[in-house]
Amino acid sequence: MKLKFITDFIQLEKNRQQWDSVAGSFPFFQWNWMANWFRYLGSDLKLAVLVAVDEEENWVGIAPWCVDATSTLTKKLRFLGSGIVCSDYLDLIVDNDNYQEFSRLAVDWLIQNIGNPKTLGPIDLIELDGISSTSANTGYLFDVFEANGLKSHTTELEGGWRVDLPGTWQALNARFSKTMRRKTKAAIKRIADPATQVITSKTVAFDELWPIFTDLHQQRRQMLGEAGCFSDPVFEEFLRVASKSLIDESKAELFVVLFEGSPLATMLCLLGNETVYTYQSGMDIERLNLEPGYQICYTAILNAISNGYKHLDFLRGDEPYKARWNTTRIPICRTRFIPRTSMASIKHGIWLAGRTLKNYVKPHLPISEN
């Protein structure tokens, strides 16, 4: 296994087929996802992708890294796709058979090249965001970092929520509570109503569905007092282009439930080999009495079961509705590794002190009466 370090986007793009051959079916590893993330959201970052090749120059592993120097205080190494996009279960991109060898080689290379002006230059922080703390592979990677003397600090983020799918809807429905079964019965009845129609990106042009999707998503977020991610035109452009690219390759699907001809609920699903990932959803907040959330979730789950998927993953976010679907919570974390340099250690110490002070002061702040 030989390593190549790539900082040129055009060189990566020429090898996009090699990239996807290593990435497999996992949507957050796909070239169309990570490349569009870098195009639209990584313009201030520097590519730092480490690739492992075999004797025939076939790619067998990818460390999808970039260098983030946007902060004047901290220069960090991070994953492509991380941050506000919330790509979940990020990791080195490599199959299980090669994972341990590639992990050792990648970490060794990283340690040797921190501070090298011809490769990485100075790095204050290695920040791995969106990782699963229960992944055996990721656990091994962390062991390699720690065996090389790098200190770490882990923060748990909101969890992912995954439901294991049986062969039929009836078998899954039998696992629900009585209250949940009443909710799903009502959703099924509403979906069967002649006034209801389910349309998807398989049958309706993507450009017709996208404005519906963004509008219903924004309605939901704004009802909760949030700006909503589509208030950022750069994020909207990223997700529109990435989603269309994945849909064109049958790696994603966009669902819309219509009632009386008007959009009621929507969901964007990213498609893996065995798992459907529900990336975002939205609903008409003026018709919450129709319980659109149950309708769109039922639609996505039934479609997944009908197409032979083994899991449906609601991804990151601890919203209460996710637990109702007989899901298992998967912890998602952000782990910081501190390079073995004096400056990195000093900056990490300052960060820890600030975090400790913030955690102490926050509970003692006066409660506003407004």
C-alpha positions in Angstrom: 0.0 0.0 0.0 1.5 3.3 -1.1 0.4 6.8 -0.1 -0.3 9.8 -2.3 -1.0 13.3 -1.0 -3.4 15.4 -3.2 -4.1 19.1 -2.8 -5.4 19.8 -6.3 -9.1 19.6 -6.9 -8.8 19.0 -10.6 -6.5 16.0 -10.0 -9.1 14.6 -7.6 -11.9 15.2 -10.1 -10.0 13.2 -12.8 -10.1 10.3 -10.4 -13.7 10.5 -9.3 -14.4 7.0 -10.5 -11.6 5.7 -8.3 -13.0 7.8 -5.5 -16.5 6.3 -5.8 -15.1 2.8 -6.2 -13.6 3.1 -2.7 -16.5 5.0 -1.3 -19.0 2.3 -2.1 -22.7 3.0 -1.5 -22.4 5.2 1.6 -23.9 8.6 0.4 -21.8 10.9 2.6 -18.6 9.4 1.2 -19.8 9.8 -2.4 -17.8 12.1 -4.7 -20.9 14.1 -5.6 -21.5 14.9 -1.9 -17.9 15.7 -0.8 -16.8 17.4 -4.0 -19.9 19.7 -4.0 -19.3 20.4 -0.3 -15.8 21.6 -1.1 -16.9 23.6 -4.2 -19.6 25.5 -2.4 -18.7 25.5 1.3 -15.0 24.9 1.3 -13.7 27.8 -0.8 -11.6 29.1 2.0 -10.1 25.6 2.8 -7.1 23.7 1.4 -7.5 20.1 0.2 -5.3 17.7 2.1 -6.5 14.3 0.8 -4.4 11.3 1.5 -4.9 8.3 -0.9 -3.7 4.8 -0.6 -3.0 2.8 -3.8 -2.1 -0.8 -4.5 0.6 -2.1 -6.7 -1.6 -1.5 -9.8 -2.3 2.1 -8.8 -5.9 1.3 -7.9 -7.2 3.4 -5.0 -7.9 1.4 -1.9 -8.2 4.0 0.8 -9.0 7.8 1.2 -8.4 10.1 4.1 -10.8 12.9 3.0 -9.1 15.7 4.9 -8.9 19.5 4.4 -7.0 22.2 6.2 -9.1 25.0 7.8 -7.2 28.2 8.5 -10.2 30.5 8.6 -9.7 31.1 12.3 -6.8 33.4 13.1 -6.2 31.5 16.3 -6.4 27.8 15.3 -5.4 26.0 12.1 -7.2 22.6 12.0 -7.4 19.5 10.0 -10.9 18.3 9.4 -13.1 16.0 7.3 -14.5 17.1 4.0 -18.3 17.3 4.5 -18.1 18.2 8.2 -19.6 21.2 9.9 -23.0 22.7 9.3 -23.8 20.2 6.6 -23.9 17.5 9.3 -22.6 14.6 7.3 -22.9 11.8 9.7 -20.7 8.7 10.4 -17.6 10.3 8.8 -14.4 8.3 8.9 -11.5 7.2 6.7 -12.9 5.8 3.4 -11.6 2.3 3.2 -13.0 -1.3 3.3 -12.8 -3.3 6.5 -10.0 -5.5 5.2 -7.7 -2.6 4.7 -8.9 -0.3 7.5 -6.3 -1.1 10.1 -3.3 -0.9 7.8 -4.5 2.3 6.2 -5.2 3.8 9.7 -1.7 3.2 10.8 -0.1 4.5 7.6 -2.4 7.6 7.5 -1.7 8.6 11.2 2.0 8.0 10.8 2.1 10.2 7.7 0.0 12.8 9.5 2.4 13.0 12.4 5.4 13.2 10.2 4.0 15.9 8.0 2.5 18.3 10.6 4.8 21.3 10.3 6.2 20.4 6.9 5.7 23.5 4.7 5.7 21.3 1.6 2.6 19.3 2.7 0.5 20.3 5.7 2.4 23.1 7.4 1.6 23.8 11.0 -1.6 22.2 12.4 -2.9 23.2 15.8 -5.8 20.7 15.9 -7.1 17.6 14.3 -10.9 17.8 14.6 -12.9 14.8 13.5 -16.6 15.8 13.5 -19.7 13.6 12.8 -18.1 10.4 13.9 -19.8 7.4 15.5 -18.4 6.6 18.9 -19.7 3.0 18.6 -17.9 2.2 15.3 -15.2 -0.4 15.8 -13.2 1.0 12.9 -13.3 4.5 14.3 -12.3 3.2 17.7 -9.3 1.5 16.1 -8.3 4.8 14.4 -8.5 6.6 17.8 -6.4 3.9 19.4 -3.7 4.6 16.7 -3.8 8.3 17.5 -3.5 7.7 21.2 -0.7 5.1 20.7 1.3 7.9 19.0 0.9 10.1 22.1 -1.8 12.5 20.9 -4.1 13.7 23.6 -7.9 13.8 22.8 -11.1 15.5 23.9 -14.5 14.2 22.8 -17.8 16.0 22.8 -21.0 14.1 22.2 -23.3 15.7 19.7 -26.9 14.9 19.0 -27.4 11.2 18.1 -28.4 9.4 15.0 -31.6 7.2 15.1 -31.8 4.0 13.2 -34.7 1.5 12.8 -34.1 -2.0 11.7 -36.6 -2.9 9.0 -38.3 -6.3 8.8 -39.6 -7.7 5.5 -43.1 -6.1 5.9 -44.7 -3.0 7.2 -47.0 -5.1 9.4 -44.1 -6.7 11.2 -42.6 -3.3 11.9 -45.9 -1.8 13.0 -46.3 -4.7 15.5 -43.3 -3.4 17.4 -44.8 0.0 18.1 -46.7 1.1 21.1 -50.5 1.2 21.1 -50.4 5.0 20.8 -48.0 4.8 17.8 -50.1 2.2 16.1 -53.0 4.5 16.3 -50.9 7.3 14.7 -49.7 5.0 11.9 -53.2 3.7 11.2 -54.4 7.3 10.8 -51.4 8.1 8.5 -52.1 5.1 6.3 -55.8 6.1 6.1 -54.8 9.6 5.1 -52.3 8.4 2.5 -55.1 6.1 1.0 -57.5 9.1 0.7 -58.2 9.9 -3.0 -57.4 13.5 -2.2 -53.8 12.5 -1.2 -51.0 11.9 -3.8 -47.4 10.8 -3.3 -45.0 12.0 -5.9 -41.2 11.4 -6.1 -38.2 12.5 -8.0 -38.6 9.2 -10.0 -41.7 10.5 -11.6 -41.6 14.3 -11.4 -38.8 16.6 -12.5 -36.3 17.5 -9.7 -36.6 21.2 -10.6 -40.4 21.1 -9.9 -39.9 19.3 -6.5 -37.0 21.3 -5.1 -38.8 24.6 -4.4 -41.6 22.6 -2.6 -38.9 20.9 -0.5 -37.1 24.0 0.5 -40.3 25.9 1.2 -41.8 23.2 3.5 -38.5 22.7 5.3 -38.2 26.4 6.0 -41.7 26.6 7.2 -41.0 23.9 9.8 -37.7 25.5 11.0 -39.1 29.0 11.2 -42.1 27.7 13.2 -39.5 26.6 15.7 -37.9 30.0 15.8 -34.9 29.1 13.6 -33.7 30.8 10.4 -33.6 27.5 8.6 -30.6 26.3 6.6 -32.0 27.5 3.3 -31.8 31.1 4.4 -28.1 30.6 3.4 -28.0 30.7 -0.4 -24.6 29.0 -0.5 -25.9 26.0 1.5 -29.0 25.9 -0.6 -26.9 25.8 -3.8 -24.7 23.1 -2.4 -27.6 20.8 -1.4 -29.5 21.4 -4.6 -26.6 20.5 -6.8 -25.4 17.5 -4.6 -29.0 16.1 -4.3 -29.7 16.4 -8.0 -26.4 14.6 -8.8 -27.2 11.8 -6.4 -30.8 11.5 -7.7 -29.5 11.3 -11.2 -27.4 8.3 -10.2 -30.3 6.7 -8.2 -28.5 7.4 -4.9 -31.1 9.7 -3.5 -34.9 10.2 -3.8 -37.1 13.2 -3.0 -40.7 12.5 -1.7 -43.6 14.9 -1.6 -47.1 14.2 -0.2 -49.8 16.3 -1.7 -53.3 16.8 -0.2 -56.0 18.3 -2.3 -53.3 19.2 -4.8 -51.3 21.3 -2.4 -47.9 20.1 -0.9 -48.3 18.8 2.7 -45.0 17.1 3.6 -41.6 16.3 2.0 -38.5 14.3 2.7 -35.1 14.0 1.1 -33.7 10.5 1.4 -30.1 9.5 0.6 -29.7 5.8 -0.4 -27.0 3.4 0.7 -26.7 -0.3 -0.1 -28.7 -1.5 2.8 -29.8 1.8 4.5 -32.0 4.8 3.7 -30.8 8.0 5.3 -33.5 10.7 5.8 -31.4 13.8 5.4 -34.1 16.5 5.7 -37.9 16.9 5.8 -40.5 19.6 5.9 -44.2 20.2 6.3 -47.0 22.6 5.8 -47.4 24.3 9.2 -50.9 25.5 8.5 -52.1 21.9 8.3 -50.5 20.2 11.3 -53.9 18.8 12.2 -53.3 16.3 9.3 -50.2 15.1 11.1 -48.0 15.4 8.0 -44.9 14.1 9.8 -46.4 10.7 10.3 -47.5 10.6 6.7 -44.1 11.4 5.2 -42.2 9.0 7.6 -44.6 6.2 6.8 -44.1 6.9 3.1 -40.3 6.8 3.4 -40.3 3.6 5.6 -42.8 1.7 3.4 -40.8 2.6 0.3 -37.6 1.4 2.0 -39.2 -1.9 3.1 -40.7 -2.4 -0.4 -37.3 -2.0 -2.0 -35.6 -4.4 0.3 -33.6 -2.0 2.6 -32.6 -3.4 6.0 -32.4 -0.1 7.9 -33.8 3.5 7.8 -31.6 6.1 9.6 -33.1 9.4 10.7 -29.6 10.7 11.1 -28.4 13.4 13.6 -30.9 15.1 15.9 -32.6 14.2 19.1 -36.1 15.2 18.2 -38.7 13.2 20.2 -40.5 11.8 17.1 -37.5 9.7 16.1 -37.7 7.5 19.1 -41.3 6.6 18.4 -40.4 4.6 15.3 -38.7 1.7 17.2 -35.3 3.2 16.6 -31.9 2.7 18.3 -29.9 5.9 19.1 -26.3 6.0 17.7 -24.0 8.4 19.5 -22.4 10.9 17.2 -19.3 12.8 18.4 -16.7 15.4 17.7 -13.2 14.4 18.8 -10.2 16.7 18.9 -6.7 15.3 18.7 -3.8 17.6 19.8 -0.6 17.4 17.7 2.6 17.0 19.7 3.8 20.6 19.4 4.1 23.2 22.1 1.9 25.7 20.4 -0.9 23.1 19.8 -0.8 22.2 23.5 -0.9 25.8 24.6 -3.9 26.5 22.4 -5.7 23.4 23.6 -5.1 24.4 27.2 -6.6 27.8 26.5 -9.6 26.2 24.8 -10.1 23.8 27.8 -9.9 26.7 30.2 -12.5 28.7 28.3 -14.8 25.7 28.1 -14.5 25.1 31.8 -15.3 28.8 32.6 -18.3 28.8 30.2 -19.7 25.6 31.8 -19.2 27.2 35.3 -20.7 30.6 34.5 -23.7 29.4 32.4 -25.7 27.8 35.3 -25.1 31.0 37.5 -26.4 33.5 34.9 -29.7 35.2 35.9 -32.8 33.9 34.2 -34.4 36.5 31.9 -38.0 37.3 32.6 -38.6 38.5 29.1 
